[in-house]
């Protein structure tokens, strides 16, 4: 994705309509999203 030949860590949350409700796309392979952040975002969907 960034021309370095490595995968970019990414997280996507999809809503009930099949749309991307939230995304976190890392700038490199070391990107991390903590569980607490994902849980907070999921809770906002409800």
PDB file of N, CA, C and O in Angstrom, chain B, residues numbered from 101:
ATOM      1  N   UNK B 101       0.820  -1.188   0.000  1.00  0.00           N
ATOM      2  CA  UNK B 101       0.000   0.000   0.000  1.00  0.00           C
ATOM      3  C   UNK B 101       0.870   1.261   0.000  1.00  0.00           C
ATOM      4  O   UNK B 101       0.519   2.265  -0.620  1.00  0.00           O
ATOM      5  N   UNK B 102       1.992   1.202   0.690  1.00  0.00           N
ATOM      6  CA  UNK B 102       2.857   2.374   0.770  1.00  0.00           C
ATOM      7  C   UNK B 102       4.151   2.185  -0.007  1.00  0.00           C
ATOM      8  O   UNK B 102       5.095   2.959   0.151  1.00  0.00           O
ATOM      9  N   UNK B 103       4.194   1.156  -0.846  1.00  0.00           N
ATOM     10  CA  UNK B 103       5.349   0.929  -1.690  1.00  0.00           C
ATOM     11  C   UNK B 103       6.535   0.279  -1.006  1.00  0.00           C
ATOM     12  O   UNK B 103       7.607   0.169  -1.601  1.00  0.00           O
ATOM     13  N   UNK B 104       6.360  -0.158   0.252  1.00  0.00           N
ATOM     14  CA  UNK B 104       7.471  -0.789   0.957  1.00  0.00           C
ATOM     15  C   UNK B 104       7.409  -2.305   0.923  1.00  0.00           C
ATOM     16  O   UNK B 104       8.273  -2.970   1.495  1.00  0.00           O
ATOM     17  N   UNK B 105       6.399  -2.864   0.259  1.00  0.00           N
ATOM     18  CA  UNK B 105       6.258  -4.314   0.151  1.00  0.00           C
ATOM     19  C   UNK B 105       5.715  -4.974   1.400  1.00  0.00           C
ATOM     20  O   UNK B 105       5.646  -6.201   1.462  1.00  0.00           O
ATOM     21  N   UNK B 106       5.327  -4.196   2.397  1.00  0.00           N
ATOM     22  CA  UNK B 106       4.793  -4.740   3.639  1.00  0.00           C
ATOM     23  C   UNK B 106       3.309  -4.420   3.758  1.00  0.00           C
ATOM     24  O   UNK B 106       2.826  -3.428   3.213  1.00  0.00           O
ATOM     25  N   UNK B 107       2.606  -5.269   4.472  1.00  0.00           N
ATOM     26  CA  UNK B 107       1.185  -5.029   4.708  1.00  0.00           C
ATOM     27  C   UNK B 107       1.017  -3.861   5.669  1.00  0.00           C
ATOM     28  O   UNK B 107       1.871  -3.626   6.524  1.00  0.00           O
ATOM     29  N   UNK B 108      -0.064  -3.143   5.531  1.00  0.00           N
ATOM     30  CA  UNK B 108      -0.393  -2.059   6.448  1.00  0.00           C
ATOM     31  C   UNK B 108      -1.505  -2.537   7.366  1.00  0.00           C
ATOM     32  O   UNK B 108      -2.588  -2.900   6.906  1.00  0.00           O
ATOM     33  N   UNK B 109      -1.238  -2.535   8.654  1.00  0.00           N
ATOM     34  CA  UNK B 109      -2.248  -2.976   9.613  1.00  0.00           C
ATOM     35  C   UNK B 109      -3.440  -2.025   9.576  1.00  0.00           C
ATOM     36  O   UNK B 109      -3.273  -0.807   9.638  1.00  0.00           O
ATOM     37  N   UNK B 110      -4.636  -2.584   9.476  1.00  0.00           N
ATOM     38  CA  UNK B 110      -5.840  -1.766   9.365  1.00  0.00           C
ATOM     39  C   UNK B 110      -6.984  -2.411  10.118  1.00  0.00           C
ATOM     40  O   UNK B 110      -7.039  -3.632  10.261  1.00  0.00           O
ATOM     41  N   UNK B 111      -7.898  -1.581  10.600  1.00  0.00           N
ATOM     42  CA  UNK B 111      -9.102  -2.052  11.279  1.00  0.00           C
ATOM     43  C   UNK B 111     -10.280  -1.304  10.671  1.00  0.00           C
ATOM     44  O   UNK B 111     -10.233  -0.086  10.498  1.00  0.00           O
ATOM     45  N   UNK B 112     -11.334  -2.042  10.349  1.00  0.00           N
ATOM     46  CA  UNK B 112     -12.549  -1.444   9.809  1.00  0.00           C
ATOM     47  C   UNK B 112     -13.740  -1.909  10.628  1.00  0.00           C
ATOM     48  O   UNK B 112     -13.830  -3.084  10.983  1.00  0.00           O
ATOM     49  N   UNK B 113     -14.655  -0.999  10.932  1.00  0.00           N
ATOM     50  CA  UNK B 113     -15.927  -1.359  11.533  1.00  0.00           C
ATOM     51  C   UNK B 113     -17.010  -1.095  10.502  1.00  0.00           C
ATOM     52  O   UNK B 113     -17.086  -0.011   9.923  1.00  0.00           O
ATOM     53  N   UNK B 114     -17.836  -2.086  10.282  1.00  0.00           N
ATOM     54  CA  UNK B 114     -18.909  -2.014   9.286  1.00  0.00           C
ATOM     55  C   UNK B 114     -20.246  -1.925  10.017  1.00  0.00           C
ATOM     56  O   UNK B 114     -20.517  -2.726  10.911  1.00  0.00           O
ATOM     57  N   UNK B 115     -21.082  -0.959   9.645  1.00  0.00           N
ATOM     58  CA  UNK B 115     -22.378  -0.819  10.301  1.00  0.00           C
ATOM     59  C   UNK B 115     -23.391  -1.810   9.722  1.00  0.00           C
ATOM     60  O   UNK B 115     -23.077  -2.569   8.805  1.00  0.00           O
ATOM     61  N   UNK B 116     -24.594  -1.793  10.262  1.00  0.00           N
ATOM     62  CA  UNK B 116     -25.637  -2.737   9.848  1.00  0.00           C
ATOM     63  C   UNK B 116     -26.062  -2.564   8.399  1.00  0.00           C
ATOM     64  O   UNK B 116     -26.619  -3.486   7.803  1.00  0.00           O
ATOM     65  N   UNK B 117     -25.807  -1.399   7.830  1.00  0.00           N
ATOM     66  CA  UNK B 117     -26.151  -1.149   6.434  1.00  0.00           C
ATOM     67  C   UNK B 117     -25.012  -1.548   5.494  1.00  0.00           C
ATOM     68  O   UNK B 117     -25.119  -1.392   4.278  1.00  0.00           O
ATOM     69  N   UNK B 118     -23.926  -2.064   6.065  1.00  0.00           N
ATOM     70  CA  UNK B 118     -22.798  -2.502   5.250  1.00  0.00           C
ATOM     71  C   UNK B 118     -21.825  -1.397   4.886  1.00  0.00           C
ATOM     72  O   UNK B 118     -20.962  -1.583   4.027  1.00  0.00           O
ATOM     73  N   UNK B 119     -21.959  -0.248   5.533  1.00  0.00           N
ATOM     74  CA  UNK B 119     -21.075   0.889   5.274  1.00  0.00           C
ATOM     75  C   UNK B 119     -19.923   0.916   6.275  1.00  0.00           C
ATOM     76  O   UNK B 119     -20.066   0.452   7.407  1.00  0.00           O
ATOM     77  N   UNK B 120     -18.800   1.452   5.862  1.00  0.00           N
ATOM     78  CA  UNK B 120     -17.680   1.617   6.780  1.00  0.00           C
ATOM     79  C   UNK B 120     -18.038   2.731   7.760  1.00  0.00           C
ATOM     80  O   UNK B 120     -18.204   3.885   7.365  1.00  0.00           O
ATOM     81  N   UNK B 121     -18.156   2.377   9.040  1.00  0.00           N
ATOM     82  CA  UNK B 121     -18.521   3.343  10.066  1.00  0.00           C
ATOM     83  C   UNK B 121     -17.295   3.968  10.706  1.00  0.00           C
ATOM     84  O   UNK B 121     -17.356   5.089  11.212  1.00  0.00           O
ATOM     85  N   UNK B 122     -16.186   3.249  10.686  1.00  0.00           N
ATOM     86  CA  UNK B 122     -14.941   3.744  11.277  1.00  0.00           C
ATOM     87  C   UNK B 122     -13.791   2.947  10.694  1.00  0.00           C
ATOM     88  O   UNK B 122     -13.938   1.760  10.401  1.00  0.00           O
ATOM     89  N   UNK B 123     -12.660   3.585  10.525  1.00  0.00           N
ATOM     90  CA  UNK B 123     -11.485   2.879  10.022  1.00  0.00           C
ATOM     91  C   UNK B 123     -10.230   3.461  10.641  1.00  0.00           C
ATOM     92  O   UNK B 123     -10.167   4.640  10.988  1.00  0.00           O
ATOM     93  N   UNK B 124      -9.249   2.612  10.765  1.00  0.00           N
ATOM     94  CA  UNK B 124      -7.931   3.023  11.231  1.00  0.00           C
ATOM     95  C   UNK B 124      -6.928   2.326  10.324  1.00  0.00           C
ATOM     96  O   UNK B 124      -6.748   1.110  10.402  1.00  0.00           O
ATOM     97  N   UNK B 125      -6.289   3.089   9.481  1.00  0.00           N
ATOM     98  CA  UNK B 125      -5.334   2.541   8.522  1.00  0.00           C
ATOM     99  C   UNK B 125      -3.950   3.028   8.918  1.00  0.00           C
ATOM    100  O   UNK B 125      -3.676   4.228   8.930  1.00  0.00           O
ATOM    101  N   UNK B 126      -3.090   2.084   9.240  1.00  0.00           N
ATOM    102  CA  UNK B 126      -1.756   2.432   9.698  1.00  0.00           C
ATOM    103  C   UNK B 126      -0.864   2.949   8.593  1.00  0.00           C
ATOM    104  O   UNK B 126      -1.041   2.623   7.419  1.00  0.00           O
ATOM    105  N   UNK B 127       0.088   3.752   8.987  1.00  0.00           N
ATOM    106  CA  UNK B 127       1.041   4.281   8.015  1.00  0.00           C
ATOM    107  C   UNK B 127       2.183   3.304   7.756  1.00  0.00           C
ATOM    108  O   UNK B 127       2.967   3.490   6.824  1.00  0.00           O
ATOM    109  N   UNK B 128       2.276   2.255   8.590  1.00  0.00           N
ATOM    110  CA  UNK B 128       3.275   1.210   8.379  1.00  0.00           C
ATOM    111  C   UNK B 128       2.867  -0.047   9.142  1.00  0.00           C
ATOM    112  O   UNK B 128       1.802  -0.077   9.757  1.00  0.00           O
ATOM    113  N   UNK B 129       3.687  -1.062   9.107  1.00  0.00           N
ATOM    114  CA  UNK B 129       3.336  -2.351   9.701  1.00  0.00           C
ATOM    115  C   UNK B 129       3.313  -2.336  11.233  1.00  0.00           C
ATOM    116  O   UNK B 129       2.823  -3.290  11.838  1.00  0.00           O
ATOM    117  N   UNK B 130       3.818  -1.301  11.867  1.00  0.00           N
ATOM    118  CA  UNK B 130       3.834  -1.252  13.330  1.00  0.00           C
ATOM    119  C   UNK B 130       2.564  -0.641  13.921  1.00  0.00           C
ATOM    120  O   UNK B 130       2.416  -0.588  15.142  1.00  0.00           O
ATOM    121  N   UNK B 131       1.660  -0.185  13.081  1.00  0.00           N
ATOM    122  CA  UNK B 131       0.414   0.453  13.537  1.00  0.00           C
ATOM    123  C   UNK B 131      -0.373  -0.490  14.439  1.00  0.00           C
ATOM    124  O   UNK B 131      -0.531  -1.671  14.128  1.00  0.00           O
ATOM    125  N   UNK B 132      -0.862   0.034  15.549  1.00  0.00           N
ATOM    126  CA  UNK B 132      -1.677  -0.750  16.467  1.00  0.00           C
ATOM    127  C   UNK B 132      -2.907   0.047  16.868  1.00  0.00           C
ATOM    128  O   UNK B 132      -2.858   1.267  17.026  1.00  0.00           O
ATOM    129  N   UNK B 133      -3.995  -0.662  17.026  1.00  0.00           N
ATOM    130  CA  UNK B 133      -5.209  -0.074  17.575  1.00  0.00           C
ATOM    131  C   UNK B 133      -5.537  -0.887  18.818  1.00  0.00           C
ATOM    132  O   UNK B 133      -5.649  -2.111  18.754  1.00  0.00           O
ATOM    133  N   UNK B 134      -5.690  -0.216  19.932  1.00  0.00           N
ATOM    134  CA  UNK B 134      -5.958  -0.912  21.176  1.00  0.00           C
ATOM    135  C   UNK B 134      -7.423  -1.321  21.268  1.00  0.00           C
ATOM    136  O   UNK B 134      -8.304  -0.640  20.743  1.00  0.00           O
ATOM    137  N   UNK B 135      -7.670  -2.440  21.939  1.00  0.00           N
ATOM    138  CA  UNK B 135      -9.019  -2.993  22.062  1.00  0.00           C
ATOM    139  C   UNK B 135      -9.990  -1.980  22.638  1.00  0.00           C
ATOM    140  O   UNK B 135     -11.140  -1.912  22.203  1.00  0.00           O
ATOM    141  N   UNK B 136      -9.552  -1.198  23.600  1.00  0.00           N
ATOM    142  CA  UNK B 136     -10.430  -0.206  24.221  1.00  0.00           C
ATOM    143  C   UNK B 136     -10.958   0.788  23.202  1.00  0.00           C
ATOM    144  O   UNK B 136     -12.123   1.183  23.262  1.00  0.00           O
ATOM    145  N   UNK B 137     -10.114   1.192  22.272  1.00  0.00           N
ATOM    146  CA  UNK B 137     -10.549   2.133  21.239  1.00  0.00           C
ATOM    147  C   UNK B 137     -11.581   1.502  20.321  1.00  0.00           C
ATOM    148  O   UNK B 137     -12.568   2.143  19.959  1.00  0.00           O
ATOM    149  N   UNK B 138     -11.360   0.252  19.944  1.00  0.00           N
ATOM    150  CA  UNK B 138     -12.317  -0.443  19.080  1.00  0.00           C
ATOM    151  C   UNK B 138     -13.643  -0.619  19.807  1.00  0.00           C
ATOM    152  O   UNK B 138     -14.703  -0.409  19.218  1.00  0.00           O
ATOM    153  N   UNK B 139     -13.597  -0.997  21.068  1.00  0.00           N
ATOM    154  CA  UNK B 139     -14.829  -1.170  21.858  1.00  0.00           C
ATOM    155  C   UNK B 139     -15.593   0.145  21.951  1.00  0.00           C
ATOM    156  O   UNK B 139     -16.815   0.166  21.805  1.00  0.00           O
ATOM    157  N   UNK B 140     -14.878   1.243  22.193  1.00  0.00           N
ATOM    158  CA  UNK B 140     -15.537   2.559  22.229  1.00  0.00           C
ATOM    159  C   UNK B 140     -16.237   2.871  20.914  1.00  0.00           C
ATOM    160  O   UNK B 140     -17.363   3.370  20.913  1.00  0.00           O
ATOM    161  N   UNK B 141     -15.587   2.585  19.807  1.00  0.00           N
ATOM    162  CA  UNK B 141     -16.170   2.853  18.490  1.00  0.00           C
ATOM    163  C   UNK B 141     -17.370   1.953  18.223  1.00  0.00           C
ATOM    164  O   UNK B 141     -18.361   2.402  17.648  1.00  0.00           O
ATOM    165  N   UNK B 142     -17.291   0.694  18.631  1.00  0.00           N
ATOM    166  CA  UNK B 142     -18.427  -0.225  18.477  1.00  0.00           C
ATOM    167  C   UNK B 142     -19.617   0.279  19.281  1.00  0.00           C
ATOM    168  O   UNK B 142     -20.751   0.265  18.801  1.00  0.00           O
ATOM    169  N   UNK B 143     -19.356   0.719  20.498  1.00  0.00           N
ATOM    170  CA  UNK B 143     -20.441   1.223  21.338  1.00  0.00           C
ATOM    171  C   UNK B 143     -21.124   2.446  20.735  1.00  0.00           C
ATOM    172  O   UNK B 143     -22.313   2.663  20.964  1.00  0.00           O
ATOM    173  N   UNK B 144     -20.393   3.239  19.972  1.00  0.00           N
ATOM    174  CA  UNK B 144     -21.000   4.402  19.316  1.00  0.00           C
ATOM    175  C   UNK B 144     -21.942   3.997  18.196  1.00  0.00           C
ATOM    176  O   UNK B 144     -22.821   4.769  17.813  1.00  0.00           O
ATOM    177  N   UNK B 145     -21.765   2.791  17.667  1.00  0.00           N
ATOM    178  CA  UNK B 145     -22.639   2.315  16.590  1.00  0.00           C
ATOM    179  C   UNK B 145     -24.022   1.923  17.091  1.00  0.00           C
ATOM    180  O   UNK B 145     -24.980   1.908  16.318  1.00  0.00           O
ATOM    181  N   UNK B 146     -24.131   1.614  18.342  1.00  0.00           N
ATOM    182  CA  UNK B 146     -25.414   1.124  18.908  1.00  0.00           C
ATOM    183  C   UNK B 146     -26.340   2.234  19.261  1.00  0.00           C
ATOM    184  O   UNK B 146     -27.446   1.986  19.742  1.00  0.00           O
TER     185      UNK B 146
END
